[in-house]
Amino acid sequence: MRAGSPALVLLILLAVTAAGQEKKASVQQKRNEPPPGWQVKPFSIENPSSDFRLALQGYVQADFRSFPDWPSDEEDGGRHADEFEWRRIRIGIDGRWKRLTFQVDVNPASREIREGKELRDAWLGLRLAKALQVRGGHMKLPVSPERLTSNAKTDFLERAAVVEALAPTRDWGVMLHGEIGRFLEYQAGVFEGDGSQSPDRAGTTAAARLVLRPARWLDLGGSYAQGEVRAEPVGGELDPTPKGFSGWSESGFRFYQPVFVDGRRLRWGADARIQAGPAAVWGEFLEGREQRRSQGPTLEDLPELRGDGWSLTATWLVTGEKKTRTIRPDRSLFGGPGAVEVAVRYQELWFDDVVDDGFESAGSRAANVRPAGFRAFTGGLSWWPSSFLRLMGNVLVERFDDALRAPEPGKDGTYVSLLGRVQVHLP
Amino acid sequence: MRRLAALAGLALLTACARGTPTAPTEAEPTPVPSAPPGAPIFDALVLHEASLELDRSAWKALRDHYLSNQYYAADLTVDGVVVRQVGIRSRGEGSRNEEKPGLKVEFDKYVPGQELYGYKSLVVDNLLQDASMLRERLAFLVFEAMGIAAPRNAHARLTVNGEYWGLYALVEPVSKPFLEARLGEKSGSLFDYEWRFPYDLSWLGPEPSAYVPLPFQPETNESKPDIATGLVSFVQAINETPDASFVSAMGERIDVDRFLTYVAVENALAEADGIVGDFGINNFYLYEYGAKNRFVFVPWDKDNTFRAGAWPLYRNLDTNVLTRKLVADPAKRQLYADAVSRTVDSFLNPRWLTPQLEIAYQQIRSAALADVYKPWTNDQFEASVGGLRGVIDAREHDVGAQR
């Protein structure tokens, strides 16, 4: 999504509306004179007596990226030239009525390659008990905690590369989930695929996630997903497209191109999170494996493809707010500094096959896949002047294991990128 | 090991818990008259050594499925310079072959931004449609000598995974480095003419899709939505401009004299598959200069030349609308005939071209004879070179006799 006046108008509208609504909420409530029990809030309407709630949700993100260390190829459309981008415009509603819950939101303009197109969440849930809830529709597969975190609430502008590469996205399906006591949370479902808007989508996929809470400050998680990928047939009018994992760095450089896969796609992950007041430390490991049945140059079976990666993040809200998914400043800008968070992350991601014999090839039907890896350090600063505005800045220092496939072929060194974001969201 | 380290880290975390040529002017784009020195891989004075290393099953698959455009990764070495992880695929139209595949090399297929001497791709021609293996090289020399910018090419011995695979030609791709070096600018739209049906530049209607991407396949500015606008307008002008004003109207779109010289060189070379070929227009690139609505033709694939010593002077000029209407003008017809004469008098004769032939022949002979994948016998190779000598010997006299 490049610059677009509708996005600008929406951003301004959201900002002005949100700011205005904070002061005018009570005036509006009187003017609307809702029936007894009904509460009209700036972006929601509720009736606690009938256990009803309907809320508008959404956000707009405007990103700036600068690549001081990167070669800029003007002939290639200004690849890695400094750029401004309307990154996301998300709008939707969620609601609850007695045991039913639902959520629908769309992203009318997102970067297609990594995030798919318009439809995001569209699901309906039924709460039978706290320990047994059912959800059906279009939703995220329960694999990675960072994937399951909204784009508006991640600690950095971009999710870790391992999550983008190896965690599934959204698809149609049915899922059971719930909390058993205070110590166990689970999600398990069956989905039509592992990314409905992804060109490398697998077929029917089962996914599950379990989170243990042995202490209030500690989460231990594990995830698993498995599906079947079918390669496009060879010999049609168009050359088939490889459906294997793809490796993008956090700054958006593709250091590993997908290979042809066919057969089982398996993902598993482990994660841990420690939280103490304003500080949190968490880490995540993910592995993906893909079979390559009959995908060799002469239609022979090829060794399994493997992708692995991990990330470790530490965050600290220096203004003292408690670290939760939604950060609300204790004292917003006109009464204080807002909320300020510093964050650091280290991550690695690499791809290879499970054998090491013969010519190492970067080709899509490589019998011996040429390994490709990436590691990065990210420093981040977030500032919430108020509950509807977030300003972010990230510094990325990236390094690529295969210098040949680095942004500047043959340059074995680090690449620094600077990212900035203005985000306006409904509080 | 890394996975174990990552898991151990998570466990620990838990445990611890807490170069610039001048652009063409408005008046006249001016191609560089002779090939500038450049990439050493196109130096024709050297028989180059090229080698490919790739997975054996990939090479087998490339040959088994030689009609497919599937790319495979390989390491390419030319005269000791290694380019790693290039993409190679089978290429060609009539020259596609299982035993001795022609190859398109893309340096940046798997390594973004990778180039060799500024080129993103390279054609490794299998020389399969010319038993002498020399025709294209000599034809391009004549085009160049007559001031028509043509790709450079040079012969090379190709080995694949250590096995000698035959004599090939390294052909300079008509791409941005070529355009910049030879035409002075590269911002315009380049079209590769892909023969799909006998076409004579007649009006196919105003729909761009009638022309692009086939038969005019964009090679630059591919994503430009109006890339076909100038081309459609050019074809429309060719067809709808009245004869009386045709030459002057075309003068606003092309360098008419240079275009007629191009066509003259084709017929001097006794070519049967070019712009005035037997099967409609073929084997050229068309370049539209950036923001100028002017075009230039660039020759390509000239292995179908030197067909006969006797060749009609005005052969096939009426087989496409552009040349037919241009040579209807007496002055331009005369200019065309003079250009044919100049080609044979100055270059395509035993005095100028035969020495070039002999140098090239001596350079490639042993490599050609050792090439077991060529579809010709060694006797046929020698005979074809002999026939080539005969055509060169005959052309000057033949043209002179027709004037």
Contacts between the chains, C-beta under 8 A, distances in Angstrom:
chain1	res1	chain2	res2	distance
A	71	B	113	6.8
A	73	B	113	6.2
A	75	B	176	6.9
A	76	B	113	7.7
A	77	B	223	8.0
A	215	B	17	7.8
A	217	B	17	7.3
A	217	B	18	7.3
A	218	B	14	7.1
A	218	B	17	6.0
A	220	B	14	6.5
A	234	B	68	7.8
A	235	B	68	8.0
A	239	B	68	7.4
A	239	B	69	6.1
A	239	B	70	6.4
A	254	B	112	7.5
A	257	B	110	6.4
A	270	B	7	6.7
A	270	B	10	6.0
A	271	B	10	7.3
A	272	B	10	5.3
A	272	B	13	5.5
A	272	B	14	4.7
A	274	B	13	6.9
A	274	B	14	7.5
A	274	B	17	5.4
A	274	B	18	6.2
A	276	B	18	6.1
A	281	B	13	6.4
A	282	B	13	8.0
A	283	B	9	6.5
A	283	B	10	5.0
A	283	B	13	5.3
A	284	B	10	7.9
A	285	B	3	7.4
A	285	B	6	4.7
A	285	B	7	6.0
A	285	B	10	5.9
A	287	B	3	6.7
A	296	B	57	5.9
A	296	B	61	7.7
A	297	B	55	6.9
A	297	B	57	4.7
A	297	B	58	4.4
A	297	B	60	6.8
A	297	B	61	3.1
A	297	B	62	7.4
A	297	B	72	6.6
A	298	B	57	5.0
A	298	B	60	5.8
A	298	B	61	5.0
A	298	B	64	6.8
A	300	B	57	6.7
A	308	B	2	6.5
A	308	B	3	5.3
A	308	B	6	7.4
A	309	B	6	8.0
A	310	B	6	3.8
A	310	B	9	7.0
A	310	B	10	7.4
A	312	B	9	6.4
A	312	B	13	7.1
A	348	B	2	6.9
A	348	B	6	7.5
A	350	B	2	6.9
A	358	B	55	5.9
A	358	B	56	7.8
A	359	B	53	6.3
A	359	B	54	5.7
A	359	B	55	4.5
A	359	B	56	8.0
A	359	B	58	7.8
A	359	B	75	7.9
A	361	B	54	6.9
A	361	B	55	5.7
A	361	B	58	7.0
A	361	B	72	7.4
A	361	B	73	4.0
A	361	B	74	7.8
A	361	B	85	7.4
A	362	B	73	4.7
A	362	B	85	4.4
A	362	B	110	3.8
A	362	B	111	7.2
A	363	B	55	7.9
A	363	B	58	6.8
A	363	B	71	6.6
A	363	B	72	5.0
A	363	B	73	3.2
A	363	B	85	8.0
A	363	B	87	7.1
A	363	B	110	6.5
A	364	B	71	7.4
A	365	B	58	6.7
A	365	B	61	7.4
A	365	B	70	7.5
A	365	B	72	6.8
A	366	B	55	6.9
A	366	B	58	7.9
A	366	B	73	6.4
A	367	B	55	5.1
A	367	B	57	6.1
A	367	B	58	7.5
A	368	B	55	7.1
A	370	B	73	7.5
A	370	B	85	6.8
A	404	B	84	5.6
A	404	B	85	6.1
A	404	B	111	5.5
A	404	B	114	7.7
A	405	B	85	7.6
A	405	B	110	7.4
A	405	B	111	5.6
A	405	B	112	7.3
A	407	B	112	7.5
A	407	B	113	7.5
A	408	B	113	6.9
A	409	B	111	5.1
A	409	B	112	7.3
A	409	B	113	5.4
A	409	B	114	4.7
